[in-house]
Amino acid sequence: MHDVAARAELEGKGVVFAGDTLDTGVCHMAFFNDPDGNDLMLHHRYTPYD
């Protein structure tokens, strides 16, 4: 699943992200917490490995 679609799906289920999706030039990352307070990250590498 594409990272934007995954984030939208999670937000539709009530997940609140801590800020915008970050683009590092290699990957996209978005941070959130699960109901138990654990820190989690949605991650998608879009640059191919050499």
C-alpha positions as a printed NumPy array, in Angstrom:
array([[ 0.   ,  0.   ,  0.   ],
       [ 1.27 ,  3.468, -0.829],
       [ 2.375,  5.476,  2.239],
       [-0.148,  8.289,  1.646],
       [-2.994,  5.776,  1.353],
       [-1.813,  3.912,  4.463],
       [-1.74 ,  7.125,  6.48 ],
       [-5.189,  8.142,  5.238],
       [-6.578,  4.723,  6.15 ],
       [-5.117,  4.907,  9.659],
       [-6.377,  8.47 , 10.151],
       [-9.815,  7.255,  9.037],
       [-9.661,  4.754, 11.9  ],
       [-8.861,  7.475, 14.429],
       [-5.051,  7.347, 14.517],
       [-3.56 , 10.762, 15.297],
       [-0.125, 11.407, 13.812],
       [ 2.514, 13.572, 15.482],
       [ 2.999, 16.095, 12.684],
       [ 3.29 , 15.88 ,  8.933],
       [ 4.815, 13.06 ,  6.929],
       [ 8.565, 13.647,  6.663],
       [10.361, 13.245,  3.334],
       [14.053, 12.509,  3.891],
       [14.934, 12.304,  0.209],
       [15.058,  8.515,  0.54 ],
       [11.884,  7.637,  2.412],
       [ 8.66 ,  8.956,  3.894],
       [ 8.075,  8.642,  7.655],
       [ 5.101,  9.482,  9.857],
       [ 5.056,  9.016, 13.633],
       [ 2.145,  8.052, 15.884],
       [ 1.332,  6.208, 19.119],
       [-0.685,  3.04 , 19.583],
       [-3.448,  2.897, 22.24 ],
       [-0.9  ,  1.654, 24.814],
       [ 1.337,  4.685, 24.219],
       [ 4.033,  2.872, 22.227],
       [ 5.829,  5.04 , 19.669],
       [ 5.327,  3.741, 16.123],
       [ 6.36 ,  4.906, 12.675],
       [ 4.805,  4.438,  9.272],
       [ 7.772,  4.105,  6.891],
       [ 8.11 ,  3.781,  3.129],
       [11.452,  3.768,  1.312],
       [10.912,  5.043, -2.212],
       [14.536,  5.271, -3.385],
       [15.935,  2.019, -4.755],
       [18.918,  0.429, -3.058],
       [22.142,  0.67 , -5.076]])
